[in-house]
């Protein structure tokens, strides 16, 4: 049954770009936005949930479809806070610390959400891996390689039936704690909490590593990118600055893909939702519409599929905005989505984009406009600077980045090998870029492939 429409589908407030463009003598283009007030950086990301837990314990934190037999489960701030505290204490009692991370095999859901925030609260780096690595066709060598690279102090798998046979085939260290499935998770959330947890949270520093992003690469070992609490905080604060409608009273939540823990861009929106205290919906888009999730986020290919889905009108009828994760919405898909929305509600919701290379956690470019130029992935978010280096051979630009939202470097199994930045503080990345509108950088950039 369709819920009541949003009042008049009022236009959303999007921040005006404050782009500064500098053309250097060597032909490089520098793009930068004003960063006067991104806000303070807490000791750790887990403290945001604690703040919302105490201020609004009854507000919904997470809505998922991973209850018994696929039932909808609603997790409130107060309950989430208690679960996260208990897991964080268990991590500390297991001996996990900055050099002994937590590796989680998950497809999103309550377990991935609570374990991630518990690691953040306890000062334990968290690496989220796709649960499909443990399915019946799993590659034992690839799995062993990943575990050897992460060097975790603990592994948790949300699917105990798949995980235990797969992990049993590996020669895991005796010291490594492995938990799997609902029963083990119940024991984690029932762990007694002591004063030690509060003391550990107070000792946290924003520059400690919070997250290890696993970048899968075909026919190569995965690359592990280490992000500090400061970097992830600055990403979330920058998105809150350019999309202020998310903090307005009328925003009812962010709907993420069910497998939000896979990849990078979905995690950036999860951090943003936790920062703002917004409900996170991670079920089917139809269910998100029924629950009145205001902002629907999905990958470009999935958004393209929505336009042709039988329930497309239901999905779009209540949407305050669409966010394309990892690239711009394809032009033809945007047109089809627009036509469906017009028929279902009489107007077209803003269609935004969020993109970035893995070194930025997928969150260093975003659009400020309801209807961006075709293919535009937007401008550098506040706090990030892009240097575009011209390529005479291709007519495109190589992308160099600097700013607080970048990864600290490559995780080496117990610490971080820092990136080698150039003399101006830039990190060279591989994407090839071009202006979305020739000669007008304010319209944003378009991703044009990758340099070798």
Secondary structure, DSSP 8 states (H G I E B T S, - for coil): ------GGG---------EEEEE-TTS-EEEEE--TT-----S-THHHHHHHHHH-TTSEEEEES-SGGG--EEEEHHHHHHHHHHHHHHHHHTT-BTTB-EEEEESSSHHHHHHHHHHHHHT--EEEEEGGGGSTT--HHHHHHHHHHH--SEEEES-HHHHHHHHHTS---TT-EEEEHHHHHHHHHTS---HHHHHHHHH--TTSEEEEEEEEETTEEEEEEEEEHHHHHHHHHHHHHHTGGGGSTT---EE--TTTTSSSHHHHHHHHHHHHT--EEES-HHHHHHTT-SEEEEEHHHHHHHTTSTTHHHHHHT-SEEEEETS---HHHHHHHHHHHHHHHSS--EEEEEE--GGGTT-SEE--STB-STTEEEEE-TTEEEEEEE-TTTS-EEEEEEETTS--EEE-SSSEEE----TTS-EEEEEEEEESSTT-GGG-EEEEEE--
